[in-house]
Amino acid sequence: MPVSSSTRLRTDDELKRLRSRWTDPDFAVARDSLLQQADAALEQDLRPVAEGGGWGHSFHCPDHVVPLDFDPSGPAQHRCPVDGRLWQGEDFDGGWRCALNGRIMGGIQACGSVVAALGAEAGARYLAYPREILLDYATRYPELPEYGRWAGKGKITGQSLEEAVWAIGACRTYDAIRDHLSADERATIEDGLLRGLADHVTGQLFHKIHNIECWHLSSLAHLGVILDDDALVRLAVDGETGLTAQFAEGILDDGWWAEGSPTYHYYMLSGALSAAAALRERRPEFLSTRGLRDMLLTPLSMIRSDFSLPATNDGWNSIAYPDGLAQYAGHYEQGYGLWPDDRFAQVLAAFYQHGRERVGEAALTQGPDLAGVAAPVSWPLRTVHPTSGYAILTDDDRYLLLKYGPHGGGHGHPDKLQLDLWAHGVRLAPDAGSPAYTSPLQGPWIRQTLSHNTVSLDHTSQPEAEGRLIDFRDPAEHPYGLAEAIVAWPEDPDEIVGRQGSWLREPRRTHVPAYAGAMLRRSVIFAPGYFVDLIRVEAPAAGLGHAVPIELSWHHRGTMITPTELEPVDWQPPGEGDMRDTYAILADVHRLPHSGPEWQAAWQVEGVTTRLWAHDPAGAEVLTATTPGNPPAEPQCTLLRRTTGNDALFASVIETGRGDSAIERVDWSEDSDGLVVTVQLDGRTDSWHLPLDGTPTPA
């Protein structure tokens, strides 16, 4: 007998829409995609293995940071699709088992969706496989041992996060076919698998504000609904660190998730939206929870013109590629179903008009009718996101992000006052984001200050800190734009209290002597045709016992061009311990010879040229190197501007464009208060005063 609507994950309206759109030519691509997935699942007929799964990230090539080829036979060696190298060992085998369970889940979910659309009679060939699989897992699950060493344990998978995601899929599959199972079959699946998943995930709760906890709680919300268990629902929503608390502490006032990564913003939102959909009949008030709906809108207020975002902190760099946000189309389909908002329909129209295929069950059940919906020409831009610490300078062709905000918890990077430069549709000097966590570059390179476009002291990475914005001028409202931010480290690192949120305020600070009492101040003048970058460093290093090595890193994609021939260097990585390993990553190290403090360089990539005119402290040296980009198979050009002392001032004029330079000459002069730079262009001359202390102004 059919169950009540409060124990269903799909509403009656969604099921009606699914069945209506199944034969609608406008939704043929989404329908055919689901059918192809379901048919492939039946053809492959993947079955669970006796052992539990491993960590999903382990099923990646460490060299190329791409998923290994999946062989259903479960071979002893796993092939890299890039160079054919074979990898072996329990980590890779466990990753393969996790991938197997994930593929099985994807297949049975697709079959379940087809059954929900067609009914048991017309969809009979798609019913048997998910029924058999759920019964199989129900028999196995109680006997599987806990497994994993990363942030919680799983059984089907090697991490409680992946277990929670898998549990949501199990609930949705069961929801689709439950009415077509016998009473005994329902009891077996509910008691052996779903109740087992609920008990396991409950035992893995972190009791912290954390993106993983959001997935734990979302899975418990699904399980509570499907099992008609009010206690599970209350735990998921109302617990001390339940979903309501997660949103209250983890969603910042400017609408971003607190980890400072667009990727993790959407990842957390994936679980949150899924929970909202599961709870809308049982707890309709949950849809009004603070910040939840706005999380869909916030990233749209920071997008570049190619619908991408910088990949800050632990962010997958796919979001930084053209139309990178389109990978989250399903979120906006879901969002429209939960809160019918014309803005969600407009952004979906933009995604699909740019070539993204409209696929997924959410398009068939929750998404809008897009007939007659026009994609916006542009999206209203919010140039300062104050709580997260993003300042954006942009015009028709350029987009420059100055990142100054909080650390971001365990997914934060030590990169205060770094720049991410995009122009003319091309990532030029980007934040690399993060590759797979099993990449050997993750610790020694990706999570170090040296790999970012900012300053490091004493060959060590920045300790935790939070900068602040001093001044900002939007170039759309002023003759020139300006972004100026500062970060300071106290002599006692325990003076940094940190942002609220139990995971985000955990003690992670370390005392790094070179940064005790240090200060960085970065000012960017965004003029028509170029920008001026000024960085001032104060490094008193009391008690350090030596003058402080100060280094400004700049990482640019493409080919470097210099006006003088580079000199080879007998490179001896500086630093101590792990930091020596970081500097050892620099390859093909050369010195850029120059007389005096001024020098030039340029880069070319994808038809765009970036030109740099620099002024450094007296006696500073400039090194060039090749370093890993992201993906690591795409190396990048690195500049290290190096000096030693207790203070330094680095200044640059940077122009980007296609074709010849519009800048005819750049002249630098020093005065008692800092520098003056004069930029001569065709038809105009600009002069800027760059003080040692204070905000740059027109000279």
KOLKOL-545753 format. One line per field, with one value per residue (C-alpha): x, y negated, z. Coordinates in steps of 0.2 Angstrom, whole numbers, plus 2048, in hexadecimal, padded with zeros to 3 digits. Last residue first. Example, Ala and Ser with C-alpha at 12.3 -4.5 7.8 and 13.67 -1.06 7.14 Angstrom:
2
xx	[844, 83E]
yy	[805, 816]
zz	[824, 827]
This chain:
699
xx	[8FD, 8EC, 8EB, 8F1, 8EB, 8F6, 907, 916, 90D, 909, 905, 8FE, 900, 8F6, 8FA, 8EE, 8EB, 8F5, 8FB, 908, 908, 911, 915, 919, 921, 922, 921, 932, 931, 935, 933, 92C, 928, 91D, 91C, 912, 903, 8F6, 8FF, 8FD, 8F0, 8E4, 8E5, 8EB, 8F5, 8FE, 908, 911, 917, 920, 924, 92E, 931, 93B, 948, 94C, 946, 93E, 932, 92E, 926, 91D, 918, 90B, 90B, 8FC, 8FD, 8FB, 8E8, 8EA, 8FB, 90B, 91A, 927, 933, 938, 943, 943, 950, 94E, 95D, 953, 941, 936, 92E, 926, 91E, 913, 90B, 8FD, 8FA, 8EA, 8E9, 8E6, 8F5, 904, 90E, 918, 927, 92F, 93C, 93F, 949, 95A, 962, 959, 95C, 94E, 955, 951, 949, 944, 939, 931, 92B, 93B, 934, 925, 931, 93C, 92C, 929, 93A, 942, 943, 94D, 94D, 95E, 95D, 96D, 966, 965, 965, 956, 959, 952, 941, 937, 929, 920, 915, 904, 8FC, 902, 908, 90E, 917, 91D, 92B, 932, 942, 942, 952, 959, 957, 944, 942, 937, 933, 92F, 927, 91E, 919, 911, 90A, 904, 8FC, 8F8, 8EA, 8E9, 8DE, 8D2, 8D9, 8D7, 8E2, 8E6, 8ED, 8F4, 8F9, 903, 907, 912, 911, 916, 917, 929, 927, 91A, 90F, 902, 8EF, 8E4, 8DA, 8C8, 8BE, 8B8, 8B2, 8A8, 8A1, 8A6, 8B4, 8C5, 8CB, 8DC, 8E5, 8EB, 8F8, 902, 90D, 8FD, 8FC, 8F6, 8EC, 8E7, 8DC, 8DB, 8D0, 8CF, 8C6, 8C8, 8BE, 8B0, 8A0, 8A3, 8B5, 8AE, 8B8, 8BE, 8C8, 8CF, 8C8, 8CD, 8D8, 8D5, 8E4, 8EA, 8FD, 905, 911, 923, 932, 936, 927, 91A, 911, 902, 8FE, 8FC, 907, 913, 906, 905, 8F6, 8F8, 90A, 911, 900, 8F6, 904, 904, 8F2, 8E7, 8DC, 8D7, 8DD, 8DA, 8D7, 8E5, 8E1, 8E2, 8EF, 8E8, 8D8, 8D1, 8C1, 8C9, 8D0, 8D1, 8DD, 8DC, 8E6, 8EC, 8E9, 8EA, 8EE, 8F1, 8E3, 8D2, 8CA, 8CC, 8C5, 8C2, 8D0, 8C6, 8C6, 8D3, 8D1, 8D4, 8CB, 8CE, 8C2, 8C6, 8BD, 8AD, 8B3, 8B8, 8C0, 8B9, 8BC, 8BA, 8BB, 8AE, 8A5, 8A7, 8A2, 8A7, 8A3, 891, 88D, 87C, 87C, 87F, 875, 868, 862, 851, 842, 836, 834, 83F, 831, 839, 843, 83C, 837, 83F, 84D, 850, 851, 861, 865, 864, 874, 87F, 882, 883, 870, 86E, 878, 870, 85F, 863, 868, 858, 84D, 856, 853, 841, 83F, 834, 83B, 83D, 83A, 845, 853, 853, 855, 862, 86C, 86B, 873, 883, 88F, 889, 893, 8A3, 89C, 8AE, 8BA, 8BD, 8B0, 8BA, 8C8, 8C2, 8C2, 8CC, 8CF, 8CA, 8C5, 8C0, 8AF, 8A8, 899, 8A3, 89F, 8A7, 89B, 89B, 888, 884, 88D, 881, 871, 870, 876, 868, 85B, 864, 869, 85E, 852, 842, 841, 842, 830, 829, 82F, 826, 822, 831, 83D, 845, 846, 84E, 85A, 85F, 862, 86D, 877, 87B, 87D, 88C, 894, 88F, 898, 8A6, 8A9, 8A7, 8B5, 8B7, 8B2, 8A5, 897, 893, 884, 88C, 887, 890, 888, 890, 889, 877, 877, 87F, 874, 864, 86C, 86F, 87E, 874, 867, 858, 859, 861, 85E, 84C, 84A, 852, 846, 837, 83A, 82F, 83C, 83D, 83C, 849, 854, 853, 856, 864, 86D, 86B, 873, 882, 884, 883, 890, 89C, 89B, 89F, 898, 89C, 893, 89E, 890, 897, 88C, 87C, 883, 885, 874, 86B, 874, 86F, 85D, 85E, 867, 861, 851, 84A, 850, 84A, 83A, 836, 83A, 82E, 820, 822, 82A, 821, 81D, 82F, 836, 839, 83B, 847, 852, 851, 856, 865, 86B, 86A, 874, 882, 884, 885, 891, 89C, 89D, 89F, 8AF, 8B5, 8A5, 898, 89E, 8A3, 8AE, 8B1, 8BD, 8CA, 8CF, 8C3, 8B9, 8AB, 8A8, 89A, 88F, 87F, 881, 882, 870, 869, 876, 86F, 85D, 861, 86A, 85C, 84E, 859, 85B, 849, 841, 848, 841, 830, 82F, 81F, 817, 81F, 81C, 824, 82B, 82E, 835, 841, 847, 84A, 855, 85F, 861, 866, 874, 87B, 87B, 884, 891, 894, 896, 8A3, 8AC, 8AD, 8B3, 8C0, 8C6, 8C9, 8D3, 8DD, 8E0, 8E4, 8F2, 8F4, 8F7, 8F9, 900, 8F6, 8FC, 8EC, 8DE, 8E8, 8E5, 8E1, 8EA, 8E3, 8D4, 8C2, 8B9, 8AE, 8BE, 8BD, 8CB, 8D3, 8CB, 8D7, 8E4, 8F2, 900, 8F6, 8EA, 8D9, 8CF, 8D5, 8C9, 8BB, 8C2, 8BF, 8B0, 8AA, 8AF, 8A3, 8A0, 890, 889, 88B, 87E, 888, 879, 86C, 876, 879, 866, 863, 870, 86A, 858, 85D, 866, 857, 84B, 856, 859, 847, 841, 83B, 834, 828, 824, 82D, 828, 817, 81D, 82A, 81D, 811, 81E, 824, 812, 810, 81F, 82F, 839, 82A, 826, 81C, 812, 80B, 80F, 807, 800]
yy	[6C9, 6D3, 6DB, 6EB, 6ED, 6EB, 6F0, 6F3, 6E8, 6ED, 6DC, 6E0, 6D7, 6DA, 6D4, 6D4, 6D6, 6E6, 6EB, 6E4, 6EB, 6E1, 6E9, 6DF, 6E8, 6E7, 6D8, 6D1, 6D2, 6E0, 6E0, 6EC, 6EA, 6F5, 6F3, 6F6, 6FF, 705, 715, 71E, 72C, 734, 72C, 72B, 71E, 71E, 710, 717, 711, 71B, 712, 71A, 71A, 723, 729, 736, 735, 741, 73F, 751, 753, 763, 76A, 777, 78A, 792, 7A5, 79F, 79B, 78F, 787, 78F, 784, 77D, 770, 75E, 755, 742, 73B, 72C, 720, 711, 715, 719, 70F, 719, 717, 726, 72B, 738, 73E, 747, 753, 762, 75F, 752, 74C, 73C, 736, 725, 71E, 70F, 70F, 70C, 717, 726, 739, 745, 754, 765, 774, 783, 78B, 784, 793, 793, 784, 78E, 79C, 78F, 789, 79B, 79A, 789, 77B, 778, 784, 783, 77E, 77C, 76E, 76C, 75A, 754, 74B, 739, 732, 740, 74A, 757, 764, 76A, 768, 75C, 75E, 74F, 751, 743, 748, 741, 748, 741, 73A, 746, 74A, 74D, 745, 737, 73A, 728, 72D, 71F, 722, 716, 71C, 711, 717, 70B, 70F, 70E, 709, 6FD, 6FC, 708, 702, 711, 70F, 71D, 71B, 729, 728, 732, 731, 743, 749, 74E, 757, 764, 768, 775, 772, 781, 780, 784, 774, 77A, 78B, 784, 775, 763, 75A, 75A, 755, 74F, 749, 75B, 757, 74C, 73F, 73A, 73D, 72F, 730, 720, 71D, 710, 711, 702, 6FF, 6F0, 6E2, 6E7, 6F0, 6FF, 6FF, 704, 6FB, 705, 700, 709, 71B, 726, 735, 745, 750, 761, 764, 75E, 76B, 76C, 767, 759, 74F, 752, 746, 748, 750, 762, 772, 76B, 769, 77C, 787, 78B, 78E, 79A, 7A0, 7A3, 7A6, 7B9, 7B9, 7C4, 7B5, 7B3, 7A2, 792, 780, 779, 767, 760, 755, 755, 75E, 758, 750, 73F, 73E, 749, 744, 74C, 742, 747, 73C, 74A, 75B, 768, 774, 778, 789, 78D, 77D, 76F, 763, 753, 746, 73D, 743, 736, 73C, 734, 735, 72D, 72B, 721, 71A, 722, 71F, 72C, 72C, 73C, 73E, 74B, 73E, 72F, 736, 727, 724, 72B, 72D, 72D, 73B, 738, 73A, 744, 754, 752, 75D, 75F, 772, 776, 780, 781, 78F, 79A, 7AB, 7AD, 7A1, 7A9, 7BA, 7B5, 7AE, 79D, 79D, 78E, 785, 773, 772, 77F, 776, 765, 76C, 774, 763, 75C, 769, 767, 754, 757, 75F, 76E, 772, 785, 78B, 77C, 781, 792, 78D, 780, 78D, 798, 78B, 78C, 792, 782, 778, 77C, 774, 770, 778, 772, 77E, 78C, 786, 791, 785, 789, 776, 76B, 772, 761, 761, 765, 760, 759, 747, 74A, 74F, 746, 742, 753, 75B, 753, 758, 76B, 768, 75C, 76A, 772, 762, 762, 771, 76D, 77E, 787, 780, 78E, 79B, 7AC, 7A7, 79C, 7A8, 7B2, 7A3, 799, 7A7, 7A8, 795, 796, 7A5, 79C, 78C, 793, 797, 787, 77D, 789, 785, 773, 774, 768, 776, 76B, 76F, 75E, 754, 743, 746, 756, 767, 773, 76D, 76B, 778, 785, 781, 784, 794, 79C, 797, 797, 7A1, 799, 79F, 7B0, 7B5, 7B0, 7BA, 7C9, 7C8, 7C6, 7D7, 7DA, 7E5, 7DB, 7CB, 7CF, 7D7, 7C7, 7BC, 7C7, 7C6, 7B3, 7B3, 7BD, 7B2, 7A2, 7AA, 7AC, 799, 796, 78D, 79A, 7A9, 7B4, 7C1, 7D3, 7DC, 7D5, 7DA, 7EC, 7ED, 7E5, 7F0, 7FF, 7F9, 7F7, 807, 816, 80F, 805, 810, 820, 819, 812, 823, 82C, 820, 823, 816, 80B, 7FD, 7FB, 7F9, 7E6, 7E3, 7F1, 7E9, 7D8, 7E0, 7EA, 7DA, 7D1, 7DF, 7DE, 7CB, 7D0, 7DE, 7D2, 7C6, 7D5, 7DA, 7EA, 7EF, 7FD, 7FD, 7EB, 7E3, 7D1, 7C3, 7CD, 7DE, 7EA, 7FA, 800, 813, 81A, 826, 81B, 815, 825, 82B, 819, 817, 826, 821, 80F, 817, 823, 816, 80A, 817, 81E, 80D, 807, 816, 812, 800, 801, 80C, 805, 7F2, 7E8, 7D9, 7E0, 7F0, 7E5, 7DC, 7EC, 7F2, 7E2, 7E4, 7F7, 7F2, 7E3, 7EF, 7FC, 7F0, 7E9, 7FB, 7FF, 7EE, 7F2, 804, 7FC, 7F0, 7FF, 807, 7F7, 7F5, 808, 807, 806, 7F9, 7FC, 7EE, 7EC, 7DA, 7D0, 7DD, 7E3, 7F6, 800, 80F, 81F, 81E, 81C, 823, 814, 80A, 7F8, 7EE, 7E3, 7D2, 7C3, 7BB, 7BD, 7C4, 7CB, 7D4, 7D4, 7E2, 7DC, 7CE, 7DA, 7E1, 7F4, 7FF, 80E, 81F, 82D, 825, 81C, 820, 817, 81C, 814, 815, 810, 801, 7FC, 7FC, 7F2, 7E5, 7E4, 7E2, 7D4, 7CB, 7CE, 7C6, 7B7, 7B5, 7B7, 7A9, 79D, 7AC, 7AF, 7C2, 7C3, 7B1, 7B7, 7C6, 7BC, 7AD, 7B9, 7C1, 7AF, 7AA, 7BA, 7B5, 7C0, 7C4, 7CD, 7D0, 7C0, 7C4, 7D4, 7E5, 7EF, 800]
zz	[7D5, 7D5, 7E5, 7EE, 800, 80F, 815, 809, 7FD, 7EB, 7E2, 7D1, 7C0, 7B0, 79F, 790, 77E, 77A, 78C, 798, 7A9, 7B6, 7C7, 7D6, 7E5, 7F8, 804, 802, 7EF, 7E3, 7D0, 7C4, 7B2, 7A7, 794, 785, 78D, 780, 77E, 76E, 76B, 778, 788, 79A, 7A3, 7B3, 7BC, 7CB, 7DC, 7EA, 7FA, 808, 81A, 827, 81B, 80D, 7FB, 7EF, 7E0, 7DC, 7CB, 7C6, 7B4, 7B4, 7B1, 7AA, 7AE, 7C0, 7BD, 7C5, 7C3, 7C7, 7C8, 7BB, 7C2, 7C0, 7CD, 7D0, 7DC, 7E8, 7EA, 7EC, 7EF, 7DF, 7D1, 7C4, 7B2, 7AE, 79E, 79C, 78B, 786, 777, 781, 78C, 78A, 799, 79B, 7A5, 7AA, 7B6, 7C2, 7D2, 7CB, 7BD, 7B8, 7B6, 7B7, 7C1, 7BC, 7C4, 7B8, 7C6, 7D6, 7DF, 7EA, 7F2, 7FA, 7FF, 808, 811, 818, 822, 821, 814, 805, 7F5, 7EE, 7DC, 7D2, 7C8, 7B5, 7AE, 7A4, 794, 794, 78F, 797, 790, 79A, 792, 799, 7AA, 7B7, 7C9, 7D2, 7E3, 7EE, 7F9, 809, 812, 823, 82B, 838, 84B, 84B, 85B, 854, 842, 83E, 82E, 825, 813, 807, 7F7, 7E8, 7D9, 7CB, 7BE, 7AB, 79D, 7A7, 7B8, 7C6, 7D4, 7E0, 7F1, 7FC, 80E, 817, 82A, 835, 848, 84A, 838, 837, 848, 842, 851, 84B, 84A, 847, 857, 851, 84D, 83C, 841, 84F, 846, 84C, 843, 84A, 85B, 855, 865, 866, 859, 865, 85B, 852, 83F, 834, 824, 819, 80B, 7FD, 7EE, 7E2, 7D2, 7C6, 7C0, 7CC, 7CC, 7C1, 7C7, 7D9, 7E6, 7F5, 805, 814, 812, 820, 822, 82C, 831, 832, 830, 820, 818, 81C, 812, 81E, 819, 80B, 800, 7F3, 7E3, 7EA, 7E9, 7F5, 803, 805, 803, 7F1, 7F2, 7FF, 806, 7F6, 7EA, 7ED, 7E6, 7F2, 7F6, 7E3, 7DC, 7E6, 7E1, 7D5, 7D9, 7C7, 7BF, 7AD, 7AC, 79B, 795, 791, 7A3, 7B3, 7C1, 7D3, 7E0, 7F1, 800, 80D, 805, 812, 80B, 814, 812, 825, 82A, 81E, 822, 823, 816, 80B, 7F9, 7EC, 7DC, 7CB, 7BC, 7AB, 79B, 79D, 7AE, 7BF, 7D0, 7DC, 7EF, 7F8, 80B, 810, 81C, 810, 7FF, 7F5, 7E2, 7E3, 7D0, 7C9, 7BC, 7A9, 799, 7A3, 79A, 794, 799, 78B, 78D, 79C, 7A5, 7B7, 7BF, 7CD, 7C6, 7B4, 7B7, 7C8, 7C0, 7B7, 7A6, 79D, 792, 795, 785, 78A, 787, 794, 7A2, 79E, 79E, 7AF, 7B5, 7B0, 7B8, 7C8, 7C7, 7C4, 7D6, 7D9, 7EA, 7ED, 7DB, 7D5, 7E1, 7DB, 7C9, 7CF, 7D8, 7C8, 7BE, 7C9, 7BC, 7B3, 7BF, 7B6, 7A6, 7A1, 7AD, 7BF, 7C6, 7BF, 7CA, 7D9, 7E8, 7F8, 7FA, 7EC, 7DB, 7D2, 7CB, 7BA, 7B0, 7A1, 7A7, 7B8, 7C6, 7D7, 7DA, 7D2, 7E0, 7ED, 7E5, 7E9, 7FA, 7FC, 7FE, 80D, 815, 824, 824, 81B, 812, 823, 826, 81B, 828, 822, 810, 80D, 816, 808, 7FC, 80A, 80E, 7FB, 7FB, 80A, 804, 7F3, 7FC, 805, 7F5, 7ED, 7FB, 7FB, 7E8, 7EB, 7F8, 807, 814, 81C, 810, 807, 809, 80E, 820, 821, 81F, 82B, 83C, 839, 82A, 835, 844, 839, 832, 843, 84E, 85E, 856, 84D, 83B, 83A, 84C, 84A, 83A, 842, 851, 846, 83D, 82F, 827, 817, 820, 82D, 820, 815, 824, 82A, 819, 81A, 82B, 826, 816, 821, 82D, 81E, 81B, 82D, 83C, 849, 852, 847, 844, 841, 84C, 844, 833, 839, 841, 832, 826, 82F, 830, 81D, 819, 824, 82C, 81D, 80F, 818, 81D, 80C, 804, 811, 80D, 7FA, 7EF, 7E2, 7ED, 7F3, 7E1, 7E0, 7F3, 7F4, 7E7, 7F0, 800, 7F9, 7F0, 801, 809, 7FC, 801, 813, 810, 806, 815, 821, 818, 810, 807, 809, 81B, 81F, 82C, 831, 82B, 822, 829, 821, 824, 830, 82D, 822, 82B, 82D, 81B, 811, 812, 80F, 801, 7F8, 7FB, 7F4, 7E5, 7E1, 7E2, 7D8, 7CA, 7C9, 7C6, 7B6, 7AB, 7B3, 7AE, 7A4, 7B2, 7C1, 7BD, 7AF, 7B7, 7C9, 7C0, 7B6, 7C5, 7CE, 7BF, 7C0, 7D3, 7D0, 7C4, 7CE, 7DE, 7D4, 7CE, 7E0, 7E6, 7D9, 7DC, 7EE, 7EA, 7DE, 7EC, 7F7, 7E9, 7E7, 7FA, 7FB, 7EE, 7DB, 7CE, 7BC, 7B0, 7A0, 79E, 79F, 7A3, 7B2, 7B3, 7C3, 7C8, 7D1, 7C6, 7CD, 7BE, 7BC, 7B6, 7BA, 7B2, 7BF, 7C4, 7C0, 7CB, 7BE, 7C9, 7D7, 7CB, 7D4, 7DD, 7EE, 7EE, 7F0, 800, 802, 800, 80A, 805, 7FF, 7EE, 7E8, 7D7, 7C6, 7B9, 7AB, 79F, 7AC, 7B2, 7A0, 79D, 7AC, 7A8, 796, 79C, 7A7, 799, 78E, 79A, 79C, 78A, 786, 791, 784, 77A, 789, 78B, 79C, 7A0, 7A5, 7AF, 7B9, 7BB, 7C3, 7CE, 7D3, 7D8, 7E2, 7EC, 7EB, 7FB, 803, 815, 817, 807, 810, 80A, 7FC, 800]
